[in-house]
Amino acid sequence: MAPKSKRGKAKGEKKKKDEKVLPVAIDITVNLPDQSNVILKGISTDRIIDVRRLLCVNTATCAITNYSLTHETRDGQLKDAADIATLKPCTLTLVEEEYSEESAVEHVRRLLDIVACTTSFGPAPPPPPPPPPKDADAGKEPSISSATSKTAASAS
């Protein structure tokens, strides 16, 4: 007789449910080179790359394009894939890096993007006047009464 295959689990081995952790809001403090700091709102599932995106849209840091982030308990710069939840306390330091030719060109492009976007926040330009209906004027033929009144006015 062939041995029975174990298709399922034994009675004692019940399937464990995966423990799912809900994301939690986290305040991320970023110390800037000018001794000020910025507090960003993130979630526990964020990574350093997400913090970089938040810094990119923050008005205080949007002009800084070549930088690295460091943490007080870790040596060197943080990799983009590092989880925010593992950094306790969640205080990062922004360190500006030297610009290479490539990063300088990228920086100038970023600043031009910022300047181009700020024009959309000014007062709205006045709407252009509607064009006169050309088809309506061209399609009309002068009426006889208006033609006779013009000749009468020129005769007097």
C-alpha positions, 0 to 999 in steps of 0.5 A, spaced: 500 500 500 502 506 498 503 511 503 498 517 503 500 524 501 500 529 506 496 534 502 494 539 508 496 540 515 496 536 521 491 538 526 496 541 531 499 545 525 494 551 524 495 556 519 498 562 522 495 569 520 500 574 517 500 580 522 499 586 518 501 592 521 497 599 519 501 605 517 502 610 523 503 617 522 510 619 524 513 626 524 520 627 521 525 632 523 530 634 518 536 639 521 538 644 515 545 646 514 543 653 516 541 651 523 534 651 522 529 645 522 523 642 518 518 637 520 515 633 515 509 628 516 510 621 513 508 614 515 511 608 518 512 605 511 516 611 508 523 610 506 529 615 505 527 616 498 520 618 500 523 623 505 527 626 499 520 627 495 517 630 501 524 635 501 523 636 494 516 639 495 517 643 501 518 650 500 524 651 505 528 646 502 526 645 494 532 649 492 537 644 495 538 639 490 545 635 491 545 633 499 545 626 503 541 625 509 545 622 515 542 620 522 545 620 529 546 613 530 548 611 524 555 612 520 555 615 514 549 617 509 543 613 509 541 609 503 535 611 499 532 604 501 532 605 508 526 604 512 524 611 516 521 606 522 528 603 524 530 610 525 529 612 532 529 618 534 526 620 527 531 626 526 535 626 520 541 631 518 541 634 511 548 635 509 549 639 502 554 635 497 559 638 492 556 639 486 559 636 480 558 638 473 552 634 472 549 635 478 550 643 477 546 642 471 541 638 474 540 644 480 539 649 475 534 645 471 530 644 478 531 652 479 528 653 473 522 649 474 521 652 481 521 659 477 516 657 472 511 654 477 511 660 481 508 664 475 502 660 476 501 663 483 500 670 481 494 674 480 490 671 474 491 675 467 484 678 465 480 674 460 481 675 452 476 679 449 471 674 445 473 675 438 467 679 434 463 674 430 466 674 423 461 669 420 455 673 422 457 680 419 459 677 412 453 673 412 449 679 412 447 683 406 445 690 407 438 692 407 434 697 403 432 701 408 439 702 411 442 703 404 437 709 403 438 712 409 446 712 408 445 715 401 440 720 404 445 722 409 450 723 404 446 728 400 444 733 405 
